[in-house]
Amino acid sequence: MIMTLTQHSEFDGKVVLVTGGSRGLGKAMVEAFAERGAHVVIASRNMDNCRQLAEELTRRHGVKALPVACNVSDWAQCDTLTNAVYAEFGRLDVLVNNAGLSPLYPSLDQVSEALFDKVIAVNLKGPFRLAAVAGTRMAEGDGGSIINVSSIEATRPTADSLPYAAAKAGLNILTEGFAGAFGPKVRVNTIQCGPFLTDISTAWPPELRAELEHSTALRRCGEPHEIVGAALYFAGTASAFCTGSTLRLDGGIR
């Protein structure tokens, strides 16, 4: 039996694709859109997690939820993902490029070529391909919104995450470029995140969390649900005159 808890909203019947959507910030956004009546596409490398969340959201909200296994670092898989969305729904209204990766490394000189390539592929190559293909189809159709999830590292890089910082800086540039390329029908914006308490944060040593909290004006890290407001803003009509923009969502990192 399907239980529908959604209230009428501007997202009723819209189709929203979120990469890295089965956990962390991606899961929070997927849940928020589904709660507001949107059909959601949950993409990540772990199909079991995608399927489990999809079934839960359909049961809870009565929306369609499509799970798709996708490694965004693979060009062909990005195309397959986009094709799967259009085959299922015939449209895409919102693309959220959320999937990201920032592996640890002992020192800069020990960053391997494989690690560097992997970080660039997940954080930059994949979002480029998805935005290029999906954005083109959006522009040819009814338009839409593309939201890139970046990091404060893009503008305030640290030595322990330079490949990631470089990729996210590139993603910020792609936002402006795609906004110009796909306007006026498709808007493209970035959420530039600071430290959030996602699954990854459970591995942080206590001193790292304390350092991150001290670096913010709010003296704390963000909770996953606190990205939702920014995502809904960029996806909806409230941001109708906003494109090519980057919103810092970092608790006021100094």
C-alpha positions as CSV (number, residue, x, y, z in Angstrom):
1,M,0.0,0.0,0.0
2,I,1.4,3.4,-1.0
3,M,1.3,6.1,1.6
4,T,1.4,9.6,0.1
5,L,2.7,12.2,2.6
6,T,3.5,14.9,0.1
7,Q,1.9,18.3,0.0
8,H,1.4,20.2,-3.2
9,S,4.5,22.0,-4.4
10,E,6.1,23.4,-7.5
11,F,8.1,20.1,-7.7
12,D,5.1,17.9,-8.1
13,G,5.8,15.6,-11.1
14,K,9.2,17.1,-11.8
15,V,12.1,14.7,-12.5
16,V,15.2,15.2,-10.4
17,L,18.5,13.3,-10.8
18,V,21.0,13.3,-8.0
19,T,24.4,11.6,-8.4
20,G,25.9,10.2,-5.2
21,G,22.2,10.2,-4.2
22,S,22.1,7.1,-1.9
23,R,23.9,8.6,1.1
24,G,25.1,11.8,2.7
25,L,24.2,15.2,1.2
26,G,22.9,13.4,-1.9
27,K,20.4,11.4,0.1
28,A,19.2,14.4,2.0
29,M,18.5,16.2,-1.3
30,V,16.8,13.1,-2.8
31,E,14.5,12.8,0.2
32,A,13.6,16.5,0.1
33,F,12.6,16.5,-3.5
34,A,10.6,13.3,-3.2
35,E,8.9,14.7,-0.1
36,R,7.7,17.6,-2.3
37,G,6.3,15.3,-5.0
38,A,9.2,15.1,-7.4
39,H,10.1,11.8,-9.2
40,V,13.7,11.1,-8.3
41,V,16.6,9.3,-10.0
42,I,19.1,8.0,-7.4
43,A,22.5,7.3,-8.9
44,S,25.6,5.9,-7.2
45,R,28.0,3.1,-7.6
46,N,26.2,1.0,-5.0
47,M,23.0,-0.3,-6.6
48,D,21.7,-2.0,-3.5
49,N,21.7,1.3,-1.6
50,C,20.0,3.1,-4.5
51,R,17.3,0.4,-4.8
52,Q,16.7,0.4,-1.1
53,L,16.2,4.2,-0.9
54,A,14.1,4.2,-4.0
55,E,11.7,1.6,-2.6
56,E,11.5,3.5,0.7
57,L,10.7,6.9,-1.1
58,T,8.1,5.3,-3.3
59,R,6.4,3.7,-0.3
60,R,6.5,6.8,1.8
61,H,5.6,9.5,-0.8
62,G,4.0,7.7,-3.7
63,V,6.5,9.1,-6.2
64,K,8.5,7.2,-8.9
65,A,12.1,6.6,-7.8
66,L,14.5,5.1,-10.3
67,P,17.7,3.6,-8.9
68,V,20.7,3.5,-11.4
69,A,24.2,2.2,-10.8
70,C,26.6,4.7,-12.1
71,N,30.3,5.5,-11.7
72,V,30.4,9.1,-12.9
73,S,34.1,8.9,-13.6
74,D,33.2,6.8,-16.6
75,W,32.1,8.8,-19.7
76,A,30.0,6.0,-21.1
77,Q,28.2,5.4,-17.8
78,C,27.3,9.1,-17.6
79,D,25.6,8.7,-21.1
80,T,23.9,5.5,-20.0
81,L,22.5,7.3,-16.9
82,T,21.2,10.2,-18.9
83,N,19.6,7.8,-21.4
84,A,18.0,5.8,-18.6
85,V,16.3,8.9,-17.2
86,Y,14.8,9.9,-20.5
87,A,13.8,6.4,-21.3
88,E,11.9,6.2,-18.0
89,F,10.5,9.7,-17.7
90,G,10.9,11.4,-21.1
91,R,12.3,14.5,-19.4
92,L,14.7,15.8,-16.8
93,D,14.0,19.0,-14.9
94,V,16.9,19.1,-12.3
95,L,20.4,17.6,-12.4
96,V,22.4,17.7,-9.2
97,N,26.0,16.8,-9.7
98,N,26.7,15.8,-6.2
99,A,29.0,12.7,-6.4
100,G,32.5,13.5,-5.1
101,L,35.7,11.9,-3.9
102,S,38.7,13.1,-1.9
103,P,41.0,10.3,-0.9
104,L,43.7,10.8,1.7
105,Y,47.3,10.7,0.8
106,P,50.5,10.8,3.0
107,S,52.2,13.7,1.2
108,L,52.0,15.7,-2.0
109,D,54.9,13.9,-3.6
110,Q,53.2,10.6,-3.0
111,V,50.0,11.4,-4.9
112,S,50.0,8.7,-7.5
113,E,48.9,9.3,-11.1
114,A,46.0,6.9,-10.6
115,L,44.8,8.7,-7.5
116,F,45.0,12.1,-9.3
117,D,43.2,10.8,-12.3
118,K,40.5,9.3,-10.2
119,V,39.8,12.5,-8.3
120,I,39.7,14.6,-11.4
121,A,37.4,12.0,-13.1
122,V,34.8,11.8,-10.3
123,N,34.8,15.5,-9.4
124,L,35.2,17.2,-12.7
125,K,35.0,14.9,-15.8
126,G,31.8,13.2,-14.7
127,P,29.9,16.5,-13.9
128,F,31.1,17.9,-17.2
129,R,29.8,15.1,-19.2
130,L,26.5,14.9,-17.4
131,A,25.9,18.6,-17.6
132,A,26.9,18.7,-21.3
133,V,24.6,15.8,-22.3
134,A,21.6,16.5,-19.9
135,G,21.9,20.3,-20.3
136,T,21.7,20.0,-24.1
137,R,18.6,17.9,-23.9
138,M,17.0,20.2,-21.3
139,A,17.7,23.2,-23.5
140,E,16.1,21.4,-26.5
141,G,13.1,20.7,-24.3
142,D,11.3,22.6,-21.5
143,G,14.5,23.8,-19.8
144,G,15.6,23.0,-16.3
145,S,18.2,23.6,-13.6
146,I,21.7,22.1,-13.1
147,I,23.2,22.3,-9.6
148,N,26.8,21.5,-9.0
149,V,28.0,20.6,-5.5
150,S,31.5,22.1,-5.0
151,S,33.7,22.7,-2.0
152,I,35.2,25.6,-0.1
153,E,38.5,23.8,-1.0
154,A,38.0,25.3,-4.5
155,T,38.8,28.8,-3.2
156,R,40.7,28.0,0.0
157,P,42.8,24.9,-0.8
158,T,44.7,22.9,1.8
159,A,47.8,20.8,1.2
160,D,46.0,17.5,2.1
161,S,43.4,17.8,-0.7
162,L,45.0,19.7,-3.6
163,P,43.7,17.4,-6.4
164,Y,40.2,17.6,-5.0
165,A,40.5,21.4,-4.7
166,A,41.7,21.7,-8.3
167,A,38.8,19.6,-9.5
168,K,36.2,21.6,-7.6
169,A,37.7,24.9,-8.8
170,G,37.3,23.5,-12.3
171,L,33.7,22.7,-11.4
172,N,33.1,26.3,-10.4
173,I,34.3,27.4,-13.8
174,L,32.1,24.9,-15.5
175,T,29.1,26.4,-13.7
176,E,29.7,29.8,-15.3
177,G,30.5,28.3,-18.7
178,F,27.5,26.1,-18.9
179,A,25.2,28.9,-17.6
180,G,26.2,30.9,-20.7
181,A,26.0,27.9,-23.0
182,F,22.6,26.7,-22.0
183,G,20.8,30.0,-21.2
184,P,18.2,31.2,-21.2
185,K,16.2,27.9,-20.8
186,V,18.7,26.1,-18.4
187,R,20.1,27.7,-15.3
188,V,23.3,26.4,-13.8
189,N,24.5,27.2,-10.2
190,T,26.9,25.9,-7.6
191,I,26.5,25.1,-3.9
192,Q,30.0,25.5,-2.4
193,C,30.0,23.4,0.7
194,G,32.1,23.5,3.8
195,P,32.5,20.7,6.4
196,F,29.3,18.5,6.7
197,L,28.8,15.6,9.1
198,T,28.2,12.9,6.5
199,D,29.2,9.3,6.6
200,I,32.8,10.3,5.8
201,S,33.0,12.5,8.8
202,T,32.7,9.4,11.1
203,A,36.4,8.7,10.2
204,W,37.6,12.1,11.2
205,P,39.9,12.2,14.2
206,P,38.5,14.4,17.0
207,E,41.2,17.0,16.5
208,L,40.2,17.5,12.8
209,R,36.6,18.0,13.7
210,A,37.5,20.5,16.4
211,E,39.8,22.4,13.9
212,L,37.0,22.5,11.3
213,E,34.4,23.7,13.8
214,H,36.8,26.4,15.1
215,S,37.3,27.6,11.5
216,T,33.7,28.5,11.0
217,A,31.8,31.6,12.3
218,L,29.0,29.3,13.5
219,R,31.5,27.1,15.4
220,R,30.1,23.8,14.1
221,C,29.9,21.6,11.1
222,G,26.8,21.3,8.9
223,E,24.2,18.6,9.1
224,P,23.2,16.9,5.8
225,H,19.7,18.3,5.9
226,E,21.1,21.8,5.9
227,I,22.0,21.6,2.2
228,V,18.3,21.1,1.3
229,G,17.3,24.8,1.4
230,A,20.0,25.8,-1.1
231,A,19.2,22.9,-3.4
232,L,15.4,23.7,-3.4
233,Y,16.3,27.4,-4.0
234,F,18.4,26.7,-7.1
235,A,16.0,24.0,-8.4
236,G,12.9,26.2,-8.1
237,T,11.3,29.4,-9.3
238,A,12.6,31.4,-6.3
239,S,16.0,31.5,-8.2
240,A,14.5,32.3,-11.6
241,F,17.0,35.2,-12.2
242,C,20.0,33.3,-10.8
243,T,22.4,31.5,-13.0
244,G,26.2,31.1,-13.1
245,S,26.3,31.7,-9.4
246,T,28.1,30.1,-6.5
247,L,26.6,30.0,-3.0
248,R,28.9,29.4,-0.1
249,L,27.3,27.0,2.4
250,D,30.1,26.6,4.9
251,G,29.1,28.0,8.2
252,G,31.2,31.1,7.6
253,I,34.6,29.7,7.1
254,R,37.2,32.4,7.9
